[in-house]
Amino acid sequence: MTPDLAVLLALVGLPFLGAAAVPFVFRVLGERTAYFAAAVALVCLGLVSQLYGTHGSAGVEWIPTLDVSLRFYVDGLSLLIATLATGVGVAILTYSGGYMHGEPGQPKYYATLLAFMGSMLGVALAADLITLFLFWELTSLTSFLLIGHYTDQESSQYAARKSMLITVAGGLFMLVGFVILHTVSVDALGQATWALFGGENAMLGSAENAEAMRAAMEEQGVFWLVLALIGIGAAAKSAQVPLHIWLPNAMEAPTPVSAFLHSATMVKAGVYLVGRMRPLFMPEGAHPGSLELWTLVFATLGLLTMTVTAILAVSATDIKELLAYSTASHLGLIVAGFGFAGHLGAETGAFHILNHALFKATLFLVAGIIAHEAGTRKIAELGGLREDLPFTAVIAAVAALGMAGIPPFNGFYSKEFLFHGAWETGAASGGIFWLIPVVAVFGSVFTFLYSIRFLMLFFGEKPDELGHVHSPPLAMLAPPAVLATLAGLVGIVGVTSTFEVYLGPLGGFINSFVGEVIHAVEPLGAESETFHYYLPTKASPWAGMSAATIALGLVAYPQYDRLHHGIRSLLKGPVRANWWYDNATEALNPNSDRLRDLVQNGLLRTYATWTVAAFATLTILGYVAAGVSPNLPSTLGSVLPIVLVGTVLVVTAMLFSNVSLRTATGVAGVLVAGVSALIGWAVLTQDVSLTTSVPIVLVLSLAVVAALAVSRAPSHIAGVLTLSILGFMVAIFFILANAPDLALTQLVVETLVLVIFLLVLDKLPAFYGKWNRVRVLRDGALSLVVGATVFVTVLLTTANQPDTIATTLAAASYPEAGGTNIVNVILVDFRAFDTMGEIAVVAMAALSVVTLVALRERGETE
């Protein structure tokens, strides 16, 4: 059944509407706004439930000319991420009602959290690459605000900047990969498309389309490039080595934010992308153990991240730091799982997304309870908390043992799938690839160690200085209890499956739902297989890997403190990834400061210079890159560059000589007027012959004399009067060129301008400041470049439309237009729009004048 578009739009849009309403709701409800936000998340969860049993895409056109649609797609993977985002969102927002009591900035906090949830829902459901990218970057923007919630703390600002820089930069790499996919789709599918799903021409619209896209990428030699670009985007968002460094710093955010972003949403976006792109890059029929390029990239990246960050978690001194590194480690496990070919890889990645979200969200909320009630997050200062927090201890035990991968808790089953896939890959390829199962076990041993260390906060000895720890309020205790119960039920279903005990519809629902997720990340055309998970009932290499992990972990745990201090002693200088980041950003800071002082100096002249220079540069570079050129008349095209170059040379020579600035300006005006006359002659006569008559020569000569007189005028009034002579000579030139309508317009405008100038002259400052010749030269050259850019742009935009207006007007029906002749129709139906545009231009010019007058004593003048 196809999903309902109204449900999809409501699901994605409701969190943003709720975010917009938060400031008003907070005025009424105060801190109870948390429960309003939780209600919004609960309604979204209900909308997600309406999508169960549906499959397919629905959407609306957004930018039809570019084939961009606001299209959404529903399958097992999108439903899993949407369920986690809304379900865990309900728990987090409810928990915030107790945790955020008395905290500053609560309206911003709840509004941003809802907007983040909406962004994540957009990522999960997007069926179009442009839509996916926009929601992807929205998650980076909203997470920046959430991580930097405590704006007065330097560490919070540092963490927010780091997360923004890394995740947004990764998203830009991903965007380049998307653009290449769009380009490749022309050859693969017959037309360019941004659509991943929905329609016959979507990249993943069918198995044939996916195969055609892979073949086209390989033929054009960009398969590895697109894979790398998308991999960088996923690695940045999901904190894969070496881009993991933002995640531990993100713990500066309030604990509910950490629980939400780093268990069920933000970091899941990266592994979601890997899963979503897996059918596009993994060949159909790839068997377990085969070494595709996809496997070499993502299995290696995932296992490396899983191991490195697990070791770093053992070195942690703060409980949230430990959980942050553990998050990166388990994300590495998911990426490695999706990297393995065949059904096993799909099972590993899909199932562990669910398991990790349940136990990690629980543990973050438990960490929040510890910090809130014990007043510290330092591991060395905590222990024996079961005495004061017995119920919280049970919750922590279920989640921590699941994180450790100990049977029968939920994390064990997906870890078992990882070991199975790693063994099959090593066995199939042999040689150096036997390192894959070895590394999987090695990294899992450290996962066992840090998981048990977290659990020992409750079951170790209680420090004397800790004192009594109060029980948390119900609003903080209920959400982790619900999540731990769900994690426990996942584990129980595995036990009942092992011993063939009927648990009711729950077991069937979990198996069916996870099976749909697995099918969504397999190559298109692969047969859907029934999903079951259970405890090992017979000896197997992967069961032996699980047993070895637990045994080695039990042996190594008594040496935990030595391992902790040993790892920390090694993490110095270039060994630390943060060392590279900090030194790179610190090295760039002086240059950033200099550029800021250069650009943001408070002067309108500077802002205008940077703006118009950027406009002209980007426009000209765009024309050059596109290989277009203006269609100039032959004679005009040969004369115009000579005139422009001559203008620059003359003005330059005069600026660096003893000639006054006003004289230089006057001569420049003459030359510009000459250029205008040449262009006007060519346009009016449609004849590029520049042969001129005696009257025209006399008129233009008088214009030259007037321009020189302007430069030598003894006063402002004399300068304006002589300047008007130049304008009137242009009007006479139009008369001689058989353009009386233009001449009349020029005369009226020139007269009005003359009167206005004379009226406002005594309002102008007597002194305009000292002119710097280099600055004037820069401004003059920039003016010429901008003018040339606009001139070329006009030629290019009108080059292919020489007869369109004339043809349209000739075919116009005058009675239908309400006129009796074509002139009336032009004046009413066309000139009205032109007049409206002119009014807008005059209004903008007036605003500019007001601004200049207001700024006349702010550094521009003396």
BAVEXVEX-540026 format. One record per residue (C-alpha): x, y, z; residue in three letters. Coordinates in steps of 0.5 Angstrom, whole numbers, padded with zeros to 4 digits, always signed. Layout:
BAVEXVEX-540026
XYZALA;...
END
This chain:
BAVEXVEX-540026
+0000+0000+0000MET;+0003+0007-0002THR;+0004+0012+0004PRO;-0001+0018+0005ASP;+0002+0024+0003LEU;-0002+0028+0008ALA;+0001+0024+0013VAL;+0008+0024+0011LEU;+0008+0032+0010LEU;+0004+0032+0017ALA;+0010+0028+0020LEU;+0016+0032+0018VAL;+0012+0039+0018GLY;+0009+0038+0025LEU;+0016+0038+0029PRO;+0017+0045+0026PHE;+0011+0048+0027LEU;+0011+0046+0035GLY;+0018+0049+0035ALA;+0015+0056+0032ALA;+0010+0055+0038ALA;+0015+0054+0043VAL;+0016+0061+0045PRO;+0009+0063+0046PHE;+0007+0056+0050VAL;+0013+0058+0054PHE;+0009+0064+0056ARG;+0004+0060+0059VAL;+0006+0053+0061LEU;+0013+0055+0063GLY;+0018+0049+0065GLU;+0012+0045+0063ARG;+0013+0046+0056THR;+0017+0040+0056ALA;+0011+0036+0056TYR;+0008+0040+0051PHE;+0014+0038+0046ALA;+0014+0031+0049ALA;+0006+0031+0046ALA;+0008+0034+0039VAL;+0013+0028+0039ALA;+0008+0023+0041LEU;+0003+0025+0036VAL;+0009+0024+0031CYS;+0010+0017+0034LEU;+0003+0016+0032GLY;+0004+0019+0025LEU;+0009+0014+0024VAL;+0005+0008+0026SER;+0000+0010+0021GLN;+0006+0009+0016LEU;+0007+0001+0018TYR;+0004-0003+0013GLY;+0006+0002+0007THR;+0011+0002+0002HIS;+0013+0007-0003GLY;+0014+0014-0005SER;+0010+0020-0005ALA;+0011+0028-0006GLY;+0010+0034-0009VAL;+0014+0038-0014GLU;+0019+0043-0012TRP;+0023+0045-0017ILE;+0021+0042-0023PRO;+0026+0045-0028THR;+0031+0042-0024LEU;+0027+0035-0023ASP;+0027+0037-0015VAL;+0022+0034-0011SER;+0020+0034-0004LEU;+0019+0027-0004ARG;+0019+0022+0001PHE;+0020+0014+0001TYR;+0017+0009+0006VAL;+0021+0002+0007ASP;+0023-0001+0013GLY;+0030+0003+0014LEU;+0026+0010+0014SER;+0021+0007+0019LEU;+0026+0005+0024LEU;+0030+0011+0024ILE;+0023+0015+0024ALA;+0021+0011+0030THR;+0027+0012+0034LEU;+0027+0019+0033ALA;+0020+0020+0035THR;+0020+0015+0040GLY;+0026+0016+0044VAL;+0024+0024+0043GLY;+0018+0023+0047VAL;+0023+0020+0052ALA;+0028+0025+0052ILE;+0023+0031+0052LEU;+0019+0028+0058THR;+0026+0027+0062TYR;+0028+0034+0060SER;+0022+0036+0064GLY;+0026+0034+0071GLY;+0033+0035+0068TYR;+0032+0042+0066MET;+0029+0045+0072HIS;+0032+0052+0073GLY;+0036+0051+0067GLU;+0037+0058+0062PRO;+0035+0058+0055GLY;+0029+0053+0056GLN;+0025+0056+0050PRO;+0031+0056+0045LYS;+0032+0049+0048TYR;+0025+0046+0047TYR;+0024+0049+0040ALA;+0031+0047+0037THR;+0030+0040+0040LEU;+0023+0039+0036LEU;+0027+0042+0030ALA;+0032+0037+0030PHE;+0027+0032+0031MET;+0024+0034+0025GLY;+0030+0035+0021SER;+0032+0028+0023MET;+0025+0025+0020LEU;+0026+0029+0014GLY;+0033+0025+0013VAL;+0030+0019+0014ALA;+0024+0019+0009LEU;+0028+0023+0004ALA;+0027+0020-0003ALA;+0031+0026-0007ASP;+0038+0027-0006LEU;+0037+0035-0006ILE;+0032+0034+0000THR;+0036+0029+0003LEU;+0042+0034+0003PHE;+0038+0040+0006LEU;+0035+0036+0012PHE;+0042+0033+0013TRP;+0045+0040+0014GLU;+0039+0042+0018LEU;+0041+0037+0023THR;+0048+0040+0023SER;+0045+0047+0024LEU;+0040+0045+0030THR;+0045+0040+0033SER;+0050+0046+0033PHE;+0045+0050+0037LEU;+0044+0044+0042LEU;+0051+0043+0043ILE;+0053+0050+0044GLY;+0046+0051+0049HIS;+0051+0054+0055TYR;+0053+0060+0051THR;+0057+0063+0056ASP;+0062+0057+0057GLN;+0068+0057+0053GLU;+0068+0049+0052SER;+0061+0049+0050SER;+0062+0054+0044GLN;+0069+0050+0042TYR;+0065+0044+0042ALA;+0059+0047+0038ALA;+0064+0050+0033ARG;+0068+0043+0032LYS;+0062+0039+0031SER;+0059+0045+0026MET;+0066+0045+0022LEU;+0066+0037+0021ILE;+0059+0035+0020THR;+0058+0041+0015VAL;+0064+0040+0011ALA;+0063+0032+0011GLY;+0056+0034+0008GLY;+0059+0038+0003LEU;+0063+0032+0001PHE;+0057+0028+0000MET;+0054+0034-0004LEU;+0059+0033-0009VAL;+0058+0026-0009GLY;+0051+0027-0010PHE;+0052+0032-0016VAL;+0056+0026-0019ILE;+0051+0021-0019LEU;+0046+0026-0022HIS;+0051+0027-0028THR;+0052+0020-0028VAL;+0044+0018-0029SER;+0044+0022-0036VAL;+0048+0016-0039ASP;+0045+0011-0034ALA;+0038+0012-0034LEU;+0037+0017-0040GLY;+0036+0023-0037GLN;+0039+0027-0031ALA;+0035+0025-0024THR;+0036+0027-0017TRP;+0031+0022-0015ALA;+0033+0016-0011LEU;+0026+0013-0010PHE;+0020+0014-0014GLY;+0018+0013-0021GLY;+0021+0009-0027GLU;+0027+0013-0027ASN;+0030+0014-0020ALA;+0037+0011-0019MET;+0034+0006-0014LEU;+0027+0005-0018GLY;+0029-0002-0020SER;+0034-0007-0020ALA;+0036-0005-0027GLU;+0037+0002-0025ASN;+0041+0001-0020ALA;+0046-0004-0024GLU;+0046+0001-0030ALA;+0048+0007-0025MET;+0054+0002-0022ARG;+0056+0000-0029ALA;+0056+0008-0031ALA;+0060+0010-0025MET;+0065+0004-0027GLU;+0065+0006-0034GLU;+0066+0013-0033GLN;+0072+0012-0027GLY;+0068+0015-0022VAL;+0065+0009-0018PHE;+0071+0010-0013TRP;+0070+0017-0012LEU;+0063+0017-0011VAL;+0064+0012-0006LEU;+0069+0016-0002ALA;+0065+0023-0002LEU;+0059+0019+0001ILE;+0063+0016+0005GLY;+0067+0022+0008ILE;+0060+0025+0009GLY;+0057+0019+0013ALA;+0064+0018+0017ALA;+0063+0026+0019ALA;+0056+0025+0021LYS;+0057+0018+0025SER;+0064+0020+0028ALA;+0068+0015+0024GLN;+0076+0015+0025VAL;+0079+0020+0024PRO;+0073+0025+0024LEU;+0071+0022+0031HIS;+0074+0028+0035ILE;+0067+0032+0035TRP;+0063+0027+0039LEU;+0067+0027+0046PRO;+0067+0035+0046ASN;+0059+0035+0044ALA;+0058+0032+0051MET;+0058+0039+0053GLU;+0051+0039+0051ALA;+0045+0038+0057PRO;+0045+0030+0058THR;+0038+0030+0055PRO;+0041+0033+0048VAL;+0047+0028+0049SER;+0042+0022+0049ALA;+0038+0024+0044PHE;+0043+0026+0039LEU;+0048+0021+0040HIS;+0044+0015+0041SER;+0038+0015+0036ALA;+0038+0021+0031THR;+0044+0025+0030MET;+0050+0020+0029VAL;+0045+0015+0026LYS;+0044+0020+0020ALA;+0051+0017+0018GLY;+0050+0010+0019VAL;+0043+0011+0015TYR;+0046+0014+0009LEU;+0051+0008+0009VAL;+0045+0003+0009GLY;+0041+0007+0004ARG;+0047+0007-0001MET;+0048+0000+0000ARG;+0043-0003-0005PRO;+0046+0002-0010LEU;+0054+0000-0009PHE;+0053-0007-0007MET;+0052-0011-0013PRO;+0047-0016-0013GLU;+0049-0023-0012GLY;+0055-0021-0007ALA;+0055-0027-0003HIS;+0058-0027+0005PRO;+0065-0026+0005GLY;+0066-0023-0002SER;+0071-0017-0002LEU;+0067-0012-0006GLU;+0070-0005-0006LEU;+0064-0003-0002TRP;+0067-0008+0003THR;+0074-0006+0003LEU;+0072+0001+0005VAL;+0067+0001+0010PHE;+0068-0006+0013ALA;+0076-0003+0014THR;+0073+0004+0017LEU;+0068+0001+0021GLY;+0073-0004+0025LEU;+0078+0001+0025LEU;+0073+0006+0029THR;+0070+0001+0033MET;+0077-0001+0036THR;+0080+0006+0036VAL;+0074+0009+0040THR;+0073+0003+0045ALA;+0081+0004+0047ILE;+0079+0011+0048LEU;+0073+0010+0052ALA;+0077+0006+0057VAL;+0082+0012+0058SER;+0076+0016+0059ALA;+0075+0020+0066THR;+0068+0022+0065ASP;+0062+0018+0065ILE;+0059+0022+0059LYS;+0066+0022+0055GLU;+0066+0014+0056LEU;+0059+0014+0053LEU;+0061+0018+0047ALA;+0067+0014+0045TYR;+0063+0008+0046SER;+0058+0011+0041THR;+0063+0012+0036ALA;+0065+0005+0037SER;+0058+0002+0036HIS;+0057+0006+0030LEU;+0064+0003+0027GLY;+0060-0004+0029LEU;+0054-0002+0025ILE;+0058+0001+0019VAL;+0063-0005+0019ALA;+0056-0009+0019GLY;+0053-0006+0013PHE;+0060-0006+0010GLY;+0060-0014+0010PHE;+0057-0017+0003ALA;+0051-0021+0003GLY;+0045-0022+0008HIS;+0050-0022+0014LEU;+0052-0015+0013GLY;+0045-0013+0013ALA;+0043-0017+0019GLU;+0049-0014+0023THR;+0048-0006+0021GLY;+0040-0006+0021ALA;+0039-0010+0028PHE;+0045-0006+0031HIS;+0042+0000+0030ILE;+0036-0002+0034LEU;+0040-0005+0039ASN;+0045+0001+0040HIS;+0039+0006+0040ALA;+0036+0003+0046LEU;+0041+0001+0051PHE;+0045+0008+0049LYS;+0039+0012+0050ALA;+0038+0009+0057THR;+0045+0009+0059LEU;+0046+0017+0057PHE;+0039+0018+0061LEU;+0042+0014+0067VAL;+0049+0018+0067ALA;+0044+0025+0067GLY;+0041+0022+0073ILE;+0048+0021+0076ILE;+0050+0027+0075ALA;+0044+0031+0077HIS;+0043+0027+0084GLU;+0051+0026+0085ALA;+0053+0032+0083GLY;+0059+0029+0079THR;+0061+0026+0073ARG;+0068+0024+0075LYS;+0069+0016+0074ILE;+0074+0016+0080ALA;+0069+0020+0085GLU;+0063+0015+0084LEU;+0062+0008+0086GLY;+0057+0004+0090GLY;+0051+0008+0087LEU;+0046+0002+0088ARG;+0045+0003+0095GLU;+0042+0010+0094ASP;+0039+0008+0087LEU;+0037+0001+0087PRO;+0032+0002+0081PHE;+0037+0006+0077THR;+0042+0000+0078ALA;+0037-0005+0075VAL;+0036+0000+0069ILE;+0044+0001+0068ALA;+0045-0007+0069ALA;+0040-0008+0063VAL;+0043-0003+0058ALA;+0051-0004+0060ALA;+0050-0012+0059LEU;+0047-0011+0053GLY;+0053-0006+0051MET;+0058-0011+0053ALA;+0055-0016+0048GLY;+0054-0021+0054ILE;+0048-0026+0053PRO;+0042-0026+0053PRO;+0042-0018+0053PHE;+0040-0015+0046ASN;+0047-0013+0044GLY;+0049-0020+0044PHE;+0045-0022+0038TYR;+0048-0016+0033SER;+0055-0017+0036LYS;+0054-0025+0034GLU;+0052-0023+0027PHE;+0058-0018+0026LEU;+0063-0024+0029PHE;+0059-0029+0024HIS;+0060-0024+0018GLY;+0068-0022+0020ALA;+0069-0030+0020TRP;+0066-0031+0013GLU;+0070-0025+0010THR;+0076-0028+0013GLY;+0075-0035+0011ALA;+0073-0033+0004ALA;+0079-0029+0003SER;+0084-0032+0007GLY;+0091-0029+0008GLY;+0091-0022+0011ILE;+0084-0022+0011PHE;+0084-0026+0017TRP;+0086-0020+0021LEU;+0078-0018+0020ILE;+0076-0023+0025PRO;+0082-0022+0030VAL;+0081-0014+0030VAL;+0073-0015+0031ALA;+0075-0019+0037VAL;+0080-0015+0040PHE;+0076-0008+0039GLY;+0070-0012+0043SER;+0074-0014+0049VAL;+0075-0006+0050PHE;+0068-0006+0049THR;+0067-0011+0055PHE;+0072-0007+0059LEU;+0069+0000+0059TYR;+0061-0003+0059SER;+0063-0007+0066ILE;+0067-0001+0068ARG;+0060+0004+0067PHE;+0056-0002+0071LEU;+0061-0002+0077MET;+0059+0005+0078LEU;+0053+0002+0082PHE;+0056-0004+0084PHE;+0063-0002+0086GLY;+0065+0001+0093GLU;+0062+0008+0095LYS;+0067+0013+0096PRO;+0066+0016+0103ASP;+0066+0023+0100GLU;+0060+0022+0096LEU;+0055+0022+0101GLY;+0048+0020+0100HIS;+0045+0021+0093VAL;+0038+0023+0093HIS;+0033+0019+0088SER;+0031+0022+0082PRO;+0024+0025+0080PRO;+0019+0020+0076LEU;+0020+0025+0070ALA;+0027+0023+0070MET;+0026+0016+0072LEU;+0021+0013+0068ALA;+0024+0015+0061PRO;+0030+0010+0062PRO;+0026+0005+0065ALA;+0021+0004+0059VAL;+0028+0004+0054LEU;+0031-0001+0059ALA;+0025-0005+0059THR;+0024-0005+0051LEU;+0032-0007+0051ALA;+0030-0013+0056GLY;+0025-0015+0051LEU;+0029-0015+0045VAL;+0034-0020+0049GLY;+0028-0024+0052ILE;+0025-0025+0045VAL;+0032-0028+0043GLY;+0032-0033+0049VAL;+0024-0035+0047THR;+0026-0036+0040SER;+0032-0041+0042THR;+0028-0045+0046PHE;+0022-0045+0042GLU;+0017-0041+0047VAL;+0011-0037+0044TYR;+0012-0030+0047LEU;+0006-0027+0044GLY;+0005-0022+0038PRO;+0012-0019+0041LEU;+0017-0023+0038GLY;+0013-0024+0031GLY;+0013-0016+0031PHE;+0020-0015+0032ILE;+0023-0021+0027ASN;+0018-0018+0022SER;+0020-0011+0023PHE;+0028-0012+0023VAL;+0027-0017+0017GLY;+0024-0011+0013GLU;+0030-0006+0015VAL;+0034-0012+0013ILE;+0031-0012+0006HIS;+0031-0005+0005ALA;+0039-0005+0005VAL;+0040-0011+0001GLU;+0041-0010-0007PRO;+0035-0009-0010LEU;+0032-0016-0013GLY;+0035-0020-0007ALA;+0030-0025-0004GLU;+0027-0023+0002SER;+0029-0028+0008GLU;+0025-0029+0014THR;+0029-0026+0020PHE;+0030-0030+0027HIS;+0036-0029+0032TYR;+0037-0034+0038TYR;+0042-0036+0043LEU;+0048-0041+0040PRO;+0046-0048+0041THR;+0052-0051+0038LYS;+0059-0049+0037ALA;+0061-0045+0031SER;+0067-0040+0030PRO;+0063-0034+0031TRP;+0060-0037+0038ALA;+0067-0038+0040GLY;+0069-0031+0038MET;+0064-0029+0043SER;+0066-0033+0048ALA;+0073-0031+0047ALA;+0071-0024+0048THR;+0068-0025+0054ILE;+0074-0029+0057ALA;+0079-0024+0055LEU;+0075-0019+0058GLY;+0074-0022+0065LEU;+0082-0023+0065VAL;+0083-0016+0063ALA;+0078-0013+0067TYR;+0083-0013+0074PRO;+0088-0009+0070GLN;+0083-0004+0068TYR;+0086+0002+0072ASP;+0093+0000+0069ARG;+0090+0000+0062LEU;+0087+0007+0063HIS;+0093+0010+0065HIS;+0097+0007+0060GLY;+0093+0009+0055ILE;+0092+0016+0057ARG;+0100+0017+0058SER;+0100+0015+0050LEU;+0095+0020+0048LEU;+0100+0026+0048LYS;+0102+0031+0042GLY;+0101+0028+0035PRO;+0098+0021+0037VAL;+0092+0025+0039ARG;+0087+0027+0033ALA;+0085+0033+0037ASN;+0092+0035+0037TRP;+0092+0036+0029TRP;+0085+0039+0029TYR;+0087+0044+0035ASP;+0094+0046+0031ASN;+0090+0047+0024ALA;+0085+0051+0027THR;+0089+0055+0031GLU;+0094+0057+0025ALA;+0088+0059+0021LEU;+0086+0064+0027ASN;+0091+0070+0026PRO;+0089+0070+0018ASN;+0082+0069+0020SER;+0082+0075+0025ASP;+0086+0079+0019ARG;+0081+0078+0014LEU;+0075+0080+0019ARG;+0079+0086+0020ASP;+0080+0088+0013LEU;+0072+0086+0011VAL;+0068+0088+0017GLN;+0071+0095+0018ASN;+0065+0099+0019GLY;+0065+0103+0012LEU;+0060+0102+0007LEU;+0065+0103+0002ARG;+0069+0097+0004THR;+0062+0093+0004TYR;+0060+0095-0003ALA;+0067+0094-0006THR;+0067+0086-0003TRP;+0060+0085-0005THR;+0060+0088-0012VAL;+0067+0085-0013ALA;+0065+0078-0011ALA;+0059+0079-0016PHE;+0063+0081-0022ALA;+0068+0075-0021THR;+0063+0070-0020LEU;+0059+0072-0026THR;+0065+0072-0030ILE;+0068+0066-0028LEU;+0061+0062-0029GLY;+0061+0065-0036TYR;+0068+0062-0037VAL;+0067+0056-0034ALA;+0060+0055-0039ALA;+0064+0057-0045GLY;+0059+0063-0047VAL;+0061+0069-0050SER;+0057+0075-0052PRO;+0054+0076-0059ASN;+0057+0083-0060LEU;+0057+0086-0067PRO;+0063+0086-0071SER;+0065+0093-0071THR;+0063+0094-0064LEU;+0066+0088-0061GLY;+0073+0091-0064SER;+0072+0098-0062VAL;+0069+0097-0055LEU;+0075+0093-0052PRO;+0080+0099-0055ILE;+0076+0104-0052VAL;+0075+0101-0045LEU;+0083+0100-0045VAL;+0084+0107-0047GLY;+0080+0109-0041THR;+0083+0105-0036VAL;+0090+0108-0039LEU;+0088+0115-0039VAL;+0085+0115-0032VAL;+0091+0111-0029THR;+0096+0116-0032ALA;+0092+0122-0030MET;+0092+0119-0023LEU;+0099+0118-0022PHE;+0101+0125-0025SER;+0100+0132-0022ASN;+0093+0133-0026VAL;+0088+0134-0021SER;+0083+0128-0019LEU;+0077+0133-0021ARG;+0080+0133-0028THR;+0081+0126-0028ALA;+0074+0124-0027THR;+0072+0129-0032GLY;+0076+0126-0037VAL;+0074+0119-0035ALA;+0067+0122-0036GLY;+0068+0124-0043VAL;+0071+0117-0045LEU;+0065+0113-0042VAL;+0060+0118-0045ALA;+0064+0116-0052GLY;+0063+0109-0050VAL;+0055+0110-0049SER;+0055+0114-0055ALA;+0058+0108-0059LEU;+0053+0103-0056ILE;+0047+0107-0057GLY;+0049+0108-0064TRP;+0050+0101-0066ALA;+0043+0099-0062VAL;+0039+0105-0065LEU;+0041+0104-0072THR;+0042+0097-0072GLN;+0048+0098-0077ASP;+0055+0097-0074VAL;+0058+0102-0078SER;+0061+0108-0074LEU;+0061+0113-0080THR;+0059+0119-0076THR;+0056+0126-0079SER;+0059+0133-0078VAL;+0053+0135-0073PRO;+0054+0129-0069ILE;+0061+0130-0069VAL;+0060+0137-0067LEU;+0055+0135-0061VAL;+0060+0130-0058LEU;+0065+0135-0059SER;+0061+0140-0054LEU;+0060+0134-0050ALA;+0067+0133-0049VAL;+0068+0141-0047VAL;+0063+0140-0042ALA;+0066+0135-0039ALA;+0073+0138-0038LEU;+0069+0144-0036ALA;+0066+0140-0030VAL;+0073+0138-0028SER;+0075+0145-0028ARG;+0069+0148-0025ALA;+0070+0153-0019PRO;+0064+0151-0015SER;+0059+0145-0014HIS;+0054+0150-0017ILE;+0058+0151-0023ALA;+0060+0144-0024GLY;+0053+0141-0024VAL;+0051+0147-0029LEU;+0056+0145-0034THR;+0055+0137-0032LEU;+0048+0138-0035SER;+0051+0141-0042ILE;+0053+0134-0042LEU;+0047+0131-0041GLY;+0043+0136-0046PHE;+0048+0134-0051MET;+0047+0127-0051VAL;+0039+0128-0052ALA;+0041+0132-0058ILE;+0045+0126-0060PHE;+0039+0122-0060PHE;+0035+0127-0064ILE;+0040+0126-0069LEU;+0040+0119-0069ALA;+0033+0119-0070ASN;+0030+0117-0063ALA;+0026+0123-0061PRO;+0022+0119-0056ASP;+0029+0118-0052LEU;+0031+0125-0053ALA;+0025+0127-0050LEU;+0026+0122-0044THR;+0033+0125-0043GLN;+0031+0132-0043LEU;+0026+0131-0038VAL;+0030+0127-0034VAL;+0036+0132-0035GLU;+0032+0138-0033THR;+0029+0134-0027LEU;+0036+0132-0024VAL;+0039+0139-0025LEU;+0033+0142-0021VAL;+0034+0137-0016ILE;+0041+0137-0015PHE;+0041+0145-0014LEU;+0036+0144-0009LEU;+0040+0139-0005VAL;+0047+0142-0006LEU;+0047+0146+0000ASP;+0045+0140+0004LYS;+0051+0137+0002LEU;+0058+0137+0007PRO;+0063+0142+0005ALA;+0068+0137+0005PHE;+0068+0130+0003TYR;+0075+0127+0006GLY;+0082+0126+0003LYS;+0082+0122-0003TRP;+0087+0117-0004ASN;+0089+0116-0011ARG;+0090+0108-0010VAL;+0083+0108-0008ARG;+0080+0112-0013VAL;+0084+0108-0018LEU;+0081+0101-0015ARG;+0074+0104-0015ASP;+0075+0106-0022GLY;+0077+0099-0024ALA;+0072+0096-0020LEU;+0066+0100-0023SER;+0069+0098-0030LEU;+0069+0091-0029VAL;+0062+0091-0026VAL;+0059+0095-0032GLY;+0063+0090-0037ALA;+0059+0084-0033THR;+0053+0087-0033VAL;+0053+0089-0040PHE;+0056+0082-0042VAL;+0050+0079-0038THR;+0045+0083-0042VAL;+0048+0081-0048LEU;+0048+0074-0046LEU;+0041+0074-0044THR;+0038+0077-0050THR;+0042+0074-0055ALA;+0037+0069-0057ASN;+0031+0073-0056GLN;+0031+0078-0062PRO;+0024+0078-0065ASP;+0020+0075-0059THR;+0017+0082-0056ILE;+0016+0084-0063ALA;+0012+0077-0065THR;+0008+0077-0059THR;+0006+0084-0060LEU;+0004+0083-0067ALA;+0000+0077-0065ALA;-0004+0081-0060ALA;-0011+0082-0060SER;-0012+0089-0059TYR;-0020+0088-0057PRO;-0018+0083-0052GLU;-0013+0087-0049ALA;-0018+0093-0048GLY;-0014+0098-0053GLY;-0016+0100-0060THR;-0008+0100-0062ASN;-0002+0097-0061ILE;+0001+0103-0057VAL;-0005+0103-0052ASN;-0003+0096-0051VAL;+0004+0097-0050ILE;+0003+0103-0045LEU;-0002+0099-0041VAL;+0000+0092-0041ASP;+0007+0093-0041PHE;+0010+0100-0040ARG;+0006+0099-0033ALA;+0011+0093-0031PHE;+0017+0097-0033ASP;+0014+0103-0029THR;+0013+0099-0023MET;+0021+0096-0024GLY;+0023+0104-0025GLU;+0019+0106-0018ILE;+0023+0100-0015ALA;+0030+0102-0017VAL;+0028+0109-0015VAL;+0026+0107-0008ALA;+0033+0103-0007MET;+0037+0109-0010ALA;+0033+0113-0005ALA;+0035+0108+0001LEU;+0042+0108-0001SER;+0042+0116-0001VAL;+0039+0116+0006VAL;+0044+0111+0008THR;+0050+0115+0005LEU;+0047+0121+0009VAL;+0047+0118+0015ALA;+0054+0115+0015LEU;+0057+0122+0013ARG;+0060+0122+0019GLU;+0062+0115+0021ARG;+0069+0115+0018GLY;+0068+0116+0011GLU;+0069+0124+0012THR;+0072+0129+0016GLU;
END
